[in-house]
């Protein structure tokens, strides 16, 4: 996960990607993110005479629309969650949606979108029931703390993905602690699986699956053919490699994991194969109309989001397509961890979120929109 001041940041920098880009028009002028100086980190393409070509970011046949309703949902002024990242979602059996967030702001946001200088809590769950949102956390509104906490002193949880089935919700939780001091000295300590009852979302148990993980299994969870597939990223310098484990649905996420070694499934996590490079810390793998899709944002905090295709849940993932470039990226502001919310997929339109943050912590108080998710509808992505 990427966090501001209180968050973990890999030692990554923006990577400039000069490339031939293709224009895809938008239905309405206000939906066209290609207008204006939105992409300071992308070179403007020119023809052989040096003349700038009017092009956008995403490749044809992709088209983009702002997801106005979802952007409005998370433009909040009080009454619980007012800013956060991760932005996982899990459809609940009764029709509600559960949103999972990492470091979270609560409290009041002023009319001009500034907020008082307050602290963050490490995780919250937000339950959406139609247009109503309820934030779940520990403690009281004036003395709030994370919704889920590790037993170990000095540790905290940031959420991964999860699943809901029948009367049970399971969520992957990533344990962290500050190992080297300073604002950026955070490291993974564990991968745990939390089990909750439904519909009340009451914690039943937390089971440790991995100590000191090198792969964050559970960054995305996909159900397929009687298994939950737990996808994760392994960091190696500037690279982040895709790995996958799986567990029978009948056992739940806390069951016995096996790992794909490039040929077969094995019990030894040290034999897990690098299946793809590079992915971001959080990404999506999902099935649609018989094919499997990988959606990932640029792994070095770039604003570009891509999709890849495969005929298998373990890859190979090929057919790279540039889906989107985040308009907020530039200066102190960066975006990260695009994620596909496939339960909302309709008529080929895919809902994609991404997180906005700043390298300057004070920016999060000057404007609450500097720390929150944004959403777009992507069409033509298949």
C-alpha positions as CSV (number, residue, x, y, z in Angstrom):
1,X,0.0,0.0,0.0
2,X,1.1,3.6,-0.5
3,X,0.5,6.0,2.3
4,X,1.2,9.7,3.0
5,X,3.4,10.4,6.0
6,X,1.8,7.6,8.0
7,X,2.0,5.2,5.0
8,X,4.4,2.8,3.5
9,X,6.1,4.0,0.3
10,X,8.4,1.8,-1.7
11,X,11.5,3.6,-2.9
12,X,10.0,4.2,-6.3
13,X,10.0,7.2,-8.6
14,X,7.9,8.2,-11.6
15,X,8.9,6.6,-14.8
16,X,8.4,8.6,-18.0
17,X,6.8,6.5,-20.7
18,X,7.0,8.2,-24.1
19,X,4.8,6.1,-26.3
20,X,2.6,6.3,-29.3
21,X,-0.8,7.1,-27.8
22,X,-4.2,6.9,-29.5
23,X,-7.1,9.3,-29.1
24,X,-10.5,8.0,-27.9
25,X,-13.2,10.6,-27.7
26,X,-15.6,11.1,-24.8
27,X,-19.3,11.5,-25.0
28,X,-19.4,14.9,-23.2
29,X,-16.9,17.7,-23.0
30,X,-16.7,17.6,-19.2
31,X,-15.8,13.9,-19.4
32,X,-12.8,14.5,-21.6
33,X,-9.7,14.2,-19.4
34,X,-7.4,14.7,-22.4
35,X,-8.0,18.5,-22.3
36,X,-5.6,20.8,-20.5
37,X,-2.2,20.0,-18.9
38,X,-3.3,16.9,-17.1
39,X,-0.3,14.8,-18.0
40,X,3.0,16.5,-17.1
41,X,4.8,13.2,-17.0
42,X,3.9,12.1,-20.5
43,X,5.8,13.5,-23.5
44,X,3.6,15.1,-26.1
45,X,3.8,13.1,-29.4
46,X,4.9,14.9,-32.5
47,X,4.9,14.2,-36.2
48,X,8.1,14.1,-38.4
49,X,8.1,17.9,-38.7
50,X,8.0,18.4,-34.9
51,X,4.3,19.5,-34.8
52,X,2.4,18.4,-31.7
53,X,-0.3,15.9,-32.4
54,X,-3.6,16.2,-30.7
55,X,-3.8,12.9,-28.9
56,X,-5.1,11.5,-25.6
57,X,-3.8,8.9,-23.2
58,X,-5.8,5.7,-23.6
59,X,-5.7,3.5,-26.6
60,X,-8.5,2.9,-29.0
61,X,-11.1,1.5,-28.7
62,X,-11.2,2.5,-25.1
63,X,-13.5,5.3,-24.0
64,X,-13.7,6.9,-20.5
65,X,-16.6,8.4,-18.6
66,X,-16.4,9.9,-15.1
67,X,-18.3,7.7,-12.6
68,X,-20.1,10.7,-11.2
69,X,-22.3,8.9,-8.7
70,X,-19.3,7.1,-7.1
71,X,-17.2,10.2,-7.1
72,X,-20.0,12.0,-5.3
73,X,-20.4,9.2,-2.8
74,X,-16.8,9.6,-1.6
75,X,-16.9,13.5,-1.6
76,X,-17.9,13.5,2.0
77,X,-18.1,16.3,4.6
78,X,-18.6,14.4,7.9
79,X,-20.6,11.6,9.5
80,X,-17.8,9.0,9.4
81,X,-15.2,8.4,6.6
82,X,-14.0,11.5,4.8
83,X,-10.8,10.3,3.2
84,X,-8.8,7.1,2.7
85,X,-7.1,4.8,0.3
86,X,-7.0,1.0,-0.7
87,X,-10.6,1.3,-1.8
88,X,-11.4,-2.4,-2.0
89,X,-15.0,-3.5,-2.4
90,X,-16.9,-6.7,-1.6
91,X,-20.5,-7.3,-2.6
92,X,-22.4,-8.7,0.4
93,X,-25.1,-11.4,-0.1
94,X,-27.9,-9.1,1.0
95,X,-27.2,-6.6,-1.8
96,X,-25.1,-4.1,0.3
97,X,-21.6,-3.2,-0.7
98,X,-18.6,-3.3,1.7
99,X,-15.8,-0.8,1.0
100,X,-12.4,-1.4,2.7
101,X,-10.0,1.4,3.4
102,X,-6.5,1.8,4.8
103,X,-5.4,4.9,6.6
104,X,-8.6,6.9,7.1
105,X,-9.7,10.4,8.0
106,X,-12.8,10.8,10.1
107,X,-14.4,14.1,11.2
108,X,-15.5,17.2,9.5
109,X,-14.5,18.6,6.1
110,X,-15.2,22.3,5.6
111,X,-17.3,23.7,2.8
112,X,-14.1,24.7,0.9
113,X,-12.9,21.0,1.2
114,X,-10.2,21.8,3.8
115,X,-10.1,19.8,7.0
116,X,-8.8,20.4,10.5
117,X,-5.3,19.0,11.2
118,X,-6.2,15.6,12.7
119,X,-4.6,12.1,12.7
120,X,-5.5,9.1,10.7
121,X,-6.7,5.7,11.8
122,X,-5.2,2.7,10.1
123,X,-8.3,1.0,8.6
124,X,-12.1,1.4,8.4
125,X,-14.9,-0.6,6.8
126,X,-17.7,1.4,5.1
127,X,-21.0,-0.3,4.5
128,X,-23.1,1.0,1.5
129,X,-26.8,0.4,1.5
130,X,-28.1,2.2,-1.5
131,X,-27.2,5.9,-0.9
132,X,-26.6,5.4,2.8
133,X,-23.0,4.9,4.1
134,X,-22.0,3.7,7.6
135,X,-18.4,3.8,8.7
136,X,-17.2,1.0,11.0
137,X,-14.3,1.7,13.4
138,X,-13.4,1.1,17.0
139,X,-14.0,3.5,19.9
140,X,-16.1,6.6,19.7
141,X,-16.4,9.4,17.2
142,X,-14.2,11.6,19.4
143,X,-11.7,8.8,20.2
144,X,-11.7,6.6,17.2
145,X,-9.2,3.8,16.3
146,X,-8.9,1.2,13.6
147,X,-11.7,-1.2,13.1
148,X,-9.4,-4.2,13.1
149,X,-6.2,-4.4,15.2
150,X,-3.4,-6.9,15.5
151,X,-2.5,-8.3,19.0
152,X,1.1,-7.3,18.7
153,X,2.1,-3.9,20.1
154,X,3.3,-1.4,17.5
155,X,1.7,-3.4,14.6
156,X,-1.3,-2.3,12.5
157,X,-3.4,-3.7,9.7
158,X,-4.0,-2.4,6.2
159,X,-6.7,-4.3,4.4
160,X,-6.4,-6.6,1.4
161,X,-9.2,-8.1,-0.6
162,X,-11.8,-10.5,0.7
163,X,-15.0,-12.5,0.0
164,X,-18.5,-12.9,1.4
165,X,-20.5,-16.1,1.3
166,X,-23.7,-17.0,3.2
167,X,-23.3,-15.6,6.7
168,X,-19.5,-15.2,6.6
169,X,-17.2,-12.4,5.5
170,X,-13.5,-13.1,5.2
171,X,-10.9,-10.3,4.7
172,X,-7.2,-10.6,4.1
173,X,-5.3,-8.2,6.4
174,X,-1.7,-7.1,6.0
175,X,0.2,-6.6,9.2
176,X,2.8,-3.8,9.3
177,X,5.2,-2.2,11.7
178,X,7.8,0.5,11.5
179,X,11.2,-1.3,11.3
180,X,13.7,1.4,10.4
181,X,12.2,4.5,11.8
182,X,11.2,7.7,10.1
183,X,8.2,8.4,7.9
184,X,8.9,5.6,5.4
185,X,10.3,2.8,7.5
186,X,7.3,0.5,7.3
187,X,7.5,-3.2,6.4
188,X,5.1,-6.1,6.1
189,X,5.0,-8.3,9.2
190,X,2.2,-10.8,8.4
191,X,-0.7,-11.9,6.3
192,X,-3.7,-12.7,8.4
193,X,-7.3,-13.7,7.5
194,X,-10.1,-12.1,9.6
195,X,-13.5,-13.8,9.7
196,X,-16.7,-11.9,10.5
197,X,-20.4,-12.8,10.8
198,X,-23.0,-11.4,8.4
199,X,-25.0,-9.4,8.2
200,X,-23.7,-7.6,11.3
201,X,-20.0,-7.7,10.4
202,X,-18.9,-8.8,13.8
203,X,-15.4,-10.1,14.2
204,X,-15.1,-13.8,15.0
205,X,-11.5,-14.7,14.5
206,X,-8.1,-13.7,13.0
207,X,-5.8,-16.4,11.8
208,X,-2.2,-15.9,10.8
209,X,-1.3,-17.3,7.4
210,X,2.2,-15.9,6.7
211,X,4.9,-14.4,8.9
212,X,7.2,-11.8,7.3
213,X,5.7,-12.2,3.8
214,X,7.7,-11.4,0.7
215,X,4.5,-11.6,-1.4
216,X,1.3,-9.9,-0.4
217,X,-1.1,-12.7,-1.2
218,X,-4.6,-11.3,-1.1
219,X,-4.0,-8.1,-2.9
220,X,-6.7,-9.5,-5.1
221,X,-9.0,-12.5,-4.5
222,X,-10.9,-14.2,-7.4
223,X,-13.3,-17.1,-7.1
224,X,-13.0,-19.7,-9.9
225,X,-13.8,-23.4,-10.3
226,X,-14.2,-24.1,-6.6
227,X,-11.1,-22.2,-5.5
228,X,-10.2,-18.8,-4.2
229,X,-7.2,-17.5,-6.1
230,X,-5.1,-15.1,-4.0
231,X,-2.9,-12.9,-6.1
232,X,0.0,-10.9,-4.7
233,X,3.1,-8.9,-5.6
234,X,6.7,-9.6,-4.8
235,X,9.0,-6.5,-4.6
236,X,12.5,-6.9,-6.0
237,X,14.2,-3.5,-6.4
238,X,12.0,-1.5,-8.8
239,X,10.2,-4.6,-10.0
240,X,7.1,-6.1,-8.6
241,X,6.3,-9.7,-9.7
242,X,2.9,-11.3,-9.8
243,X,2.4,-14.5,-7.8
244,X,-0.7,-16.6,-7.0
245,X,-1.8,-19.0,-4.3
246,X,-5.2,-20.8,-4.1
247,X,-7.4,-22.5,-1.5
248,X,-10.6,-24.5,-1.9
249,X,-13.7,-22.4,-1.4
250,X,-15.0,-25.0,1.0
251,X,-12.1,-24.3,3.3
252,X,-12.4,-20.5,3.2
253,X,-9.5,-18.1,2.9
254,X,-8.0,-19.4,6.1
255,X,-7.7,-22.9,4.7
256,X,-4.6,-24.6,3.3
257,X,-2.9,-22.6,0.6
258,X,-1.1,-24.0,-2.4
259,X,1.2,-22.0,-4.7
260,X,1.6,-22.1,-8.4
261,X,5.2,-22.9,-9.4
262,X,4.7,-22.2,-13.1
263,X,3.6,-25.8,-13.9
264,X,1.5,-27.1,-11.0
265,X,0.3,-26.3,-7.5
266,X,2.7,-27.0,-4.6
267,X,2.6,-26.6,-0.9
268,X,6.0,-24.8,-0.6
269,X,5.6,-21.0,-0.9
270,X,9.3,-20.7,-1.8
271,X,8.6,-22.5,-5.1
272,X,6.0,-19.9,-6.1
273,X,6.7,-18.7,-9.6
274,X,7.0,-15.1,-10.8
275,X,4.2,-15.0,-13.4
276,X,4.3,-11.4,-14.6
277,X,6.3,-8.2,-14.1
278,X,5.3,-5.6,-13.2
279,X,2.2,-5.1,-11.1
280,X,1.4,-2.4,-8.6
281,X,1.0,-3.2,-4.9
282,X,-2.8,-3.5,-5.4
283,X,-4.3,-4.7,-8.7
284,X,-7.2,-6.8,-10.1
285,X,-7.5,-10.2,-11.8
286,X,-11.0,-11.2,-12.8
287,X,-12.9,-13.3,-15.4
288,X,-15.3,-11.9,-18.0
289,X,-17.0,-13.9,-20.8
290,X,-14.6,-16.8,-20.6
291,X,-11.3,-14.8,-20.5
292,X,-9.2,-13.6,-17.6
293,X,-8.1,-10.0,-17.2
294,X,-5.3,-8.3,-15.2
295,X,-5.7,-4.6,-14.5
296,X,-2.8,-2.8,-12.9
297,X,-1.6,0.7,-12.5
298,X,2.0,1.6,-13.3
299,X,4.2,0.0,-10.6
300,X,6.4,3.1,-10.0
301,X,3.6,5.4,-9.0
302,X,2.9,6.4,-12.6
303,X,-0.6,7.5,-13.6
304,X,-1.1,5.0,-16.4
305,X,-3.4,2.0,-15.9
306,X,-3.2,-1.0,-18.2
307,X,-5.1,-4.2,-18.8
308,X,-3.8,-7.6,-20.0
309,X,-5.6,-10.8,-21.1
310,X,-5.2,-14.5,-20.6
311,X,-7.0,-17.8,-21.2
312,X,-5.9,-19.0,-17.7
313,X,-6.1,-17.6,-14.2
314,X,-2.4,-18.1,-13.9
315,X,-1.5,-16.4,-17.2
316,X,0.5,-15.7,-19.3
317,X,-1.1,-12.2,-19.3
318,X,-0.5,-10.5,-22.7
319,X,-2.2,-8.1,-25.1
320,X,-1.3,-5.0,-23.1
321,X,-3.7,-2.1,-23.5
322,X,-3.4,1.4,-22.0
323,X,-6.8,2.1,-20.4
324,X,-6.4,5.4,-18.6
325,X,-4.1,8.1,-17.3
326,X,-5.0,9.8,-14.0
327,X,-5.5,13.5,-14.5
328,X,-4.4,14.4,-10.9
329,X,-0.9,13.1,-11.3
330,X,1.8,15.8,-11.1
331,X,3.8,17.9,-8.7
332,X,3.3,16.6,-5.1
333,X,0.1,14.7,-6.1
334,X,0.4,11.1,-7.1
335,X,-2.1,8.3,-7.8
336,X,-1.8,4.5,-7.3
337,X,-3.4,1.1,-7.1
338,X,-6.2,1.2,-9.7
339,X,-8.7,-1.5,-8.9
340,X,-11.7,-3.0,-10.9
341,X,-15.0,-3.3,-9.1
342,X,-16.5,-6.0,-11.3
343,X,-19.8,-6.4,-9.4
344,X,-20.9,-3.2,-11.0
345,X,-19.9,-4.3,-14.5
346,X,-22.9,-3.7,-16.9
347,X,-23.1,-3.5,-20.7
348,X,-19.3,-3.8,-21.0
349,X,-18.7,-0.7,-18.7
350,X,-16.1,-1.5,-16.1
351,X,-15.9,0.6,-12.9
352,X,-12.3,1.4,-12.0
353,X,-11.1,3.3,-8.9
354,X,-7.7,4.8,-8.1
355,X,-6.3,6.5,-5.1
356,X,-5.1,10.1,-4.9
357,X,-2.4,11.2,-2.4
358,X,0.4,13.7,-1.9
359,X,4.0,13.6,-1.0
360,X,3.3,16.8,1.1
361,X,1.2,15.8,4.1
362,X,-0.2,19.3,4.6
363,X,-1.9,19.0,1.2
364,X,-4.3,16.4,2.7
365,X,-5.6,19.2,5.0
366,X,-5.6,22.0,2.5
367,X,-7.9,19.9,0.2
368,X,-9.6,16.7,1.3
369,X,-9.7,15.7,-2.4
370,X,-6.0,15.2,-2.3
371,X,-6.6,12.0,-0.3
372,X,-9.4,9.9,-1.6
373,X,-10.5,7.5,-4.4
374,X,-11.8,8.6,-7.8
375,X,-13.8,6.4,-10.1
376,X,-14.2,6.1,-13.9
377,X,-16.2,3.9,-16.2
378,X,-14.1,2.3,-18.8
379,X,-15.6,0.9,-22.0
380,X,-13.9,-0.9,-24.9
381,X,-11.4,-2.5,-22.4
382,X,-12.0,-6.1,-23.5
